[in-house]
Amino acid sequence: MKLKSAIKLTVAAFAVLSIAAPALAAAQSEDGLYIAILGAPAAGKSRQGKRISNSFGIPRFDLGDVLQDLVEEASKKGSQSASARHKRSAASAQRYQRAREALEKLKAGELVSDDSLNAIVASVVLSAEASNGFVLDGYPMTVAQAEFLDSILDTQGITSLKVLYLNIPDEESLKRMSERNRADYKRGFGEERLRSFRTMIGPIFDYYGDKTVIEIDATRSEQAIANEISSLLQDQKPLM
């Protein structure tokens, strides 16, 4: 009870602080489409998330991308004159430092604190851009994050969150990661990411239950997966 109260207070604080910023604290539409896409590494979350975003005209938020934007913004400000940098508030400087640290952890496949990710999620979910819905890529991944997201939606009167789980076997996940042949996928990195994911996803399933989590076979072609998602969301306009 105390946890949920604290979460609601945090959400309320974000809304109050956002009054001065027109892009934040927008009223969400009850008829909007609110989706969280989960899945093992290389399950295809980004591709399907982009399809949904393009088809329904709602933003897709990949926390890694959001963090990258914050870091780049901080870098630009850091290149300003010494007097300009001095004017930056301590809170702003701390925000960007946390963003840098969180981004580095994400790139290294390490866990990022719930507080860091929740703060970022609140800023995008309560934005005017997300007033008609959103696609969250890879969030929530802990029960605390799920509770936080539910509380944000609850303050907006939203009860229609859809959690899509793109399911692939561990062997397929590792195969796809190795085929990417990226520099940050060094030996053993994929296995560690997969172990971390499997540890976290179980409690998430228990939290949401079968009524909220929609499991999708992601071993098929990208188009076949998109077709199934289109069918699941048949009350909305079809995915292209």
N, C-alpha and C positions, 0 to 999 in steps of 0.2 A: 504494500500500500504506500509506504513511504517512498519507494522507488518511483512508482507511477506519479505520485504527487510532485516529486522532484523533477521528473521529466516534463510534466505539464507546465511547471513553473519556468523551466528552461525554454520551452517553446514559446510561452507567453512573453518571456524576456526578449526573444528574437523578434517577435511581432512588434513589441513596443519600440525596440531599437531601430526597427525598419521603417517607422513612420516618416523619418526624414529622408528615406530613400524610396522614391516612387516605384522602383523595380521590385521591391520586396514586400512581403506580408500581403500579397494579393489574395482575394477570396477565391478559393477553389470551387470549381463547378461540380455539383453532385453527379452530373451526367458525363463527366470527363472519364478518361481512360487512364487508370493508374496501375502500372505494371512494374514488377521487379523480376529480373531475369537472373537465375542462378544456374550454376553448372560447374563442373570440373574445369581446370585449365584447358583451353583449346576446344571447348565444347561447342563453340560457335555463338557465344552470347552477343558479341559485338555486331556480328553480321545480321543476326535476327533482330537485335535491338534497333539497328539502323533502318531495317526494312519497316518495322513498326512505326518508328519515328517519321519516316518519309511518307508513309501511307496515311497516317492519322493526323499528321501535322502537330505532333507533340514532341517536346524536346527529349533527347536521350542524354542521360548524365552518367558518364564513366568517371568515377572518382579520380582515377589516375590522370585523366585529361583535365579535370577541374583543378587538381593540385598543380599540374604543369602550368596552367594558365596563371595561377596565383604566383608561382615561382617566377615566371617570365615577367609578370607585372612588377614583382619585387625587384627583379634585376634591372628593369628600366628605371625604377625609382632610385635604385642604388647608384645609377650612373649620373644622377643629377648632381648639382653643386653641393658643397659641404653645408652651406646655409639651408638649402632646401631639405637635405637629409635631416638636419637638426630639428626641423619643424615637425617631422613625423612623430606621432605619439608613440609612447612605449607599448601600448596595446597593439597598435598596428604593426610595429616591428616584431613583436612576439608572435602575432598571427602568421606573418610571412615565414618566420623561422620555423614554426611548427609545420607549416605547409612544406617547406624544404625537407625537413626531417621525415615527414610522413611519405613524401614522394620517394625519397631514397629507400625507405623500408619497403614500399610497394614494389619498386623495381628489383629489390633484392629478394622478393618473395617472403618477406618477414611480416609479422602481424603488426598492424597499426592500431593504436589505442582507440577504444570506442569513442571517447570524448573528441578526439581529433576528427574522426570520420563523421560523427553525429553533427558536429558544428557545421561541417561543410554541407552535409545533406540538408540540414535545416535551412541554410542559405539558398539552396537551389530549389527545394520543394516549396518554400514559401515565396518564391519569386513570381513576378507577373508572367514570366515566360511559361511557367508550369500551371497557370490558372485553369487550363482545360485538360490537364493530365501530364504524365511523364513516363519515361522508361528509365528505371534505375538498373545499371549494368553492374552486377556483382555485389549488390547490397540489398538487404542486410546479410551479414555472415556470422553474427552472434545473436543470442537471444536478447541481450541488452540493446543491440542495434534494432532488432525487430520491434521491441517494446517502444523504443524511441520513435521509430517511423509510425507505428500505430497511434501513438499519442499525438504526433504532428497531424496526421490525417483526422484523428478524432476531433481536434480543435477546429477543423474545417468542415466537420460533418460528413467526412468521407468514410464509407464502410465497404467500398468495392475494390480493395486492392487485390490484384491478381498476381500470383507468384508462379512464374513459368520455370520449371526445372528441366534443363536440357541434359538428359541422362546419356552418358557414354561410359563404357568400361574403362578401368584404369589403363589397360594395355593400349587402348585407342587414344586416350589422353596423352600418354607418354610418346606414342608414335607421332601424333600431330605436333607436339612440342618440338620433338627432334627434327621434324621436317621443316620447321620454320627456320632452323639454322641461324638463329640470331645470336649475337655476341653475348647477350645476357642469359642465354640458356646453356650455361656451362654444365659440365658433367655433374650429375647429382642434384642439380637445381630443380629439374622437373619432378624428381621423386619427392623432394622435400615439399614442394608446392602442393603436390597431390596428397601427401600425408596430412599436411595442414588443412587442406580442404575437407578431407574425409572426417577429420576430427571435429570440424565445426559444423558440417552440414547435418549430422544426426540430430543434435539439439534443435536446429532450425525446423526440421521436419516435425519433431515432437511439439514444438511451439505452435506452428501453423495448423497442423493436421491435414487430413486428406481433402477437406472442403475448400481449403485455400490453395494448396500446392497442386499445380497441374503438371504432371510428368509427361515429358515428350521424348520420344526416341530420337536422339541426335546423331545416330550412326548413319542416318540416311543422307540423301542429297540436300543441299541448302534449300532448293525449291520445294522438295517434299516436306521439309520441316515447316517452311513458310506456309504451305498449303494447309497443314494441320492447324497451325496457329490461326490462320484465317477462318477456318471452320469453327474453332473454339471461340472466336470473337465474332461470330456470324451476325450478332445484333449490331455490329459496327460495319462500316464500309470495308470491302474486301482488301486484303493486302495485295500489292502489285509486285 
